[in-house]
Amino acid sequence: MTVPTANPGPAGRTARAATAAPAAEGRRALTRLRTLGGSRLQHSCLLLLVVFVLVALLAPWLAPQDPTFGRLGDTLLGPGADHWLGTDQGGHDTFSALIAGTRTSLAGPLAVVLSSTLLGTAVGLSTAWRGGWIDTVTGRVLDVVFAFPALLLAILAVALFGKGMTAPVLAMAIAYMPYTARLVRGLAVQEKARPYIAAYQVQGHSALFVTVRRMLPHIAPTLLAQATVNFGYALLDLAALSFLGLGVQPPTPDWGAMINQGQAAVLQGQPLSAIVPAVAVVLVVVAFNVVGENLGDRLAGRDS
């Protein structure tokens, strides 16, 4: 037996609509607010990265003073007309060193990311295409490389080949390569199973043509997002290496080395020479991570 339900009538429907409308509008407003906030953060981070890149490119013309020349009479000066951010314990202008250090601080991670991305892409594509025992052996080798942190490999490279930037960059490129290789390999295996790959094979195209000219363009956007995130981590690792005195050597300006040299100034009441490069490192690393995560979210179909 069916119990009839009461008809609320026009007045009841109007009341429910009036009650639900504010809640729905509130949810839509909250969604718009979150989207707007995320968009502003992403645009701000992207703009910040553009500014740092321009500063790195124009550093010799933007630095008001020679960052490698210090005066003993100008040690640990506070901010002023001649030195906008003061000086360090060597009498170097902190603002000029910060600008000049942008170039070296970004060039190292760029070399790491480019090298690891190119090598990892080649390894990932080849193992995914060949499969079989080649894929298995390569996977085990990558697992061994995974066991060594990038910073540890860089320190070992410095111990073997001496201080500087070349050996750590090469070591860190090898350490970062498995991340790219694993990503590319997984994506390439998915692409290899698609019908268009079999169509190109039937037409007699070579493996090099199919993987590089046809498969790689489908993988490239995700690869770009991963490389963007890797850049921030590589910058942080190289800055830590310079902070330990194993990376860029004075008098070449570098953010990590500036933080190391500014420790004595912090104890003497002039912390800007250490705080300013530290803030620059944090800003660039966070900006690269936000931009990289945003690219990954968009590629995954999520509106961040």
N, C-alpha and C positions, 0 to 999 in steps of 0.2 A: 504494500500500500504506500503510495507516494504522498508525502506531506507537502502541501503547497506552501510555497514561500511567499512572504508578504511582499507586495510591490511597493518599493519605497516612494514611487511617484516622482514627479519632476522636482519637487522640493528636496527630497532626499538625495537624488542624484546631483543636484546643484550643490548641496552641502558637502558631499564627498569630494566633488571636483574642486570646490573652494578650499577644502582641507589638503588635498593632494597637490594642488598647484604650487603652493609655497615650498613644499618639500622637494618636488621635482626641480623647481627653479633653483633652489639652494644647491642641489646636487650638480646641476649644470654650471652654476656659478663657481662651485668648488673645482670642478673639472677644468673650467676655463682658467681659473687662477693658477692651478698646478701647471697647466700647459704653458701659460704665460711666464710663470716663474722659471720653469725649466728652459724655455726658449731664451729668456733673458740671460740665464746662466751660461748656456751654450754659446750664445752670440758674444757674451762678454769674454769668455775663455778664448774663443776664436780670434776676437779682436786683440786680446792680450798677446796671443802667439804671433799674430801679424806684426805687432809693435816690436816684439823681441827680435823677430827675424830681420826687420828693417834696421833695428839698432845694430845687429850683428853685421849686416852688410855695409852699413855706413859708419861703423865704429871709428875708423881713423879720422873721419871728418867731424864726428859728433863730440869726441873727447876734447874737453877744453885744455887739458894739459897732457904732458907725456906721462903715461901711467907707470913707466919703468924708471922714471927719474925721481929720486927722493932727496929731500934736503934734511940734514940732521937737525937744523934749527926749526923745522916745521913738524916735528914728531908729535903725534897724538893731539893735534889741534881740533877744536870743536868746529861745528859748521859756521861758515862765514862767507863773506863776499868772494874771497879768493878760492875757498874750498867749500863747496856747497854741502858736502857730507862729511867734512873734516878730513883728517889724514890718519894713517896708521902709524905703527911704531917705527917704520922706516922712512917716514916723511912723504909717502906717496899719496897723491890725491885719490880719495876713496871713490868719488864720483867718476873720475876718468878710468880708474881701474875696473869699476863695475861695468862701464860701457865696453871697454876693451875686452874684459873677461867674457862678455856675452858671446863673442865670436868663438873663442876656444871652448867655452862650455857647451855650445851647441854643435860645434864641428865634430867633436868626439862621438857623441851619441848618434849623430847623423851617419858617420862612417860605420858605427856598429850596426845600426838598423839596416843600412843599405847592404852591407856585406852579409849579415845573417839572413836577410830576406831573400837575396839572390841565391845564396847557397841552399837555404832551406826550401825554397821553391823548386830548385833543380832536383834536390833529393826527394822531396815529396811527390813531385810529378813522375819521376822515373820509377820510384818504388810502387806507386799506385798503378802505373801502366804495366810494369813487368809482373808484379805479384809473385806468388810462389816463394821459393827459398830466398830470393833477393829481398823481398818485403820482410820476411821473417828476420833475416840476419841484420838488415838495416834497422829494424825496430829494436833489436837487442843492443846494437851499438848506440842508438839514441838514448836508450834507457841508462846506459853507462854514463853518457855525457850529462844526462839529467841529474845524476847523483852528485855532481860537482857544482856548487853555487858559482855564479858568474864572478862575484867579487873574489872568491878563493882562487879561481883560475887566473884572474888578473894579477893577484899577488904572486902566484907562482911564476907567471910570465915575467914580472918585474924582477923576481929573484934570479931568474935564468938569464935574462937579456938586459937588465938594467932599468933604471928609472926613465920615465918619459911617457909618451902617449901612444907610440906605435905598438909596442908589445901588449899593453892592456887592451887596446882596441881590438887587436886580432884575437886575443884570448876571449874577450867578451863576445865577439862575433860568433866564435865557435860555441860558447855557452848558450847564446840566445838562438842559435840555429835550430835545435830540436823543437822549440816551441812552434816555429814557423813550419818546419818539416811535418810535424804531426798534424797541424791544422790543414796544410795543403794536401797531405796524403788523404785525410778523411774526406775533404771536399772533392778531391779528384776521383776517389772511389765511387762517390755518389754520381758524379758527372759521367763517369765511364759506363755506368749502367743505363744511361739515357739512350733513346733510340737514335738520336742524331750522330752519336759516336759510331755506332755500328754502320750507319749510312756512309759516313766518311771512309770507314775501313773497307766497305764493299767497293767504293769508288777507287780504291787503290792508293789513298793518301798515306804518306809515311807517318810513323808514330810521332816524330818531331813536329810535323805540321799539325796534326790533330791536337797534341797536348799544348803546344805553344800558341798556335793561331786560333784554335777553336775552344779548347777547354780552359785555358788560362784566363781569357776575358771574363768567364763566368765566375771564376774564383777571385779575381783581382779586387773587387770591392771589399769582401771580407778580409782579404789579406791586407788591404790598406788600413782597415780599422785595427787589426792586430799590430801592424807596424807602428801606428800612432801611439798605442798604449805602450809598446816596447820602448819607444823613444823616451818617454818619461822615466821608465825604470832604468834605462841605460844612463840617462843623465844623472840620476840619483847615485848609481853605482860609481860612475866616474868622478863625481864630486866627492864621494866618500874616499875614493882612492887618492885624490889630490889632497884631501884633508889629512890623510895619513902621511903625506909627504912622498907618495910613490908615483903620483901622476905627473901633471904639468909642474915644472920646476920654476921657481922664481929666477929672474924677474918677470917672466911671462905671466900676465894677469889671467887668473882663473878663479871662478867662484869658490870652489872647494879649497884652493890654496889660500884665498883671502880669508875664509872662515878660520883656517888654521892659524894664519898670521895675526888675526884679530883677537885671539884669545887673551894675549897679554894686555891688549887695550881695554878689554872688558873689565879686567881686574883693576885697571887704573882709571876707571870712570868714563871711558870713551868707547861705548859698545857699538857705535854705528859701523865701524869698519868690519865687524863680524856679523852684526844683525842684518845689514842691508844685503849682502850676498846670500845669506841664509834665506831671507824672505824671497829673493829672486829665484832661488832653487825651488822653494816650496810652491811659488806661484806657477812656474813653468811646468813642474811635474803634475800639479793638480789640473792645470789647463789641458795638458796633453791627455790625461786620463779622462777628463770630462768629455773632450772632443772625441776620443777614441770610443768610449762607452756609448756616446750618442750615435756614432756611425754604426756600431754593432747593433744597437737597439733598432735603428731604422732598417737595417738589413734584415733583422729578424721579424720585421713587421709590427714592431711595437712603437707607438707614438710616445716618445719620452718627453 
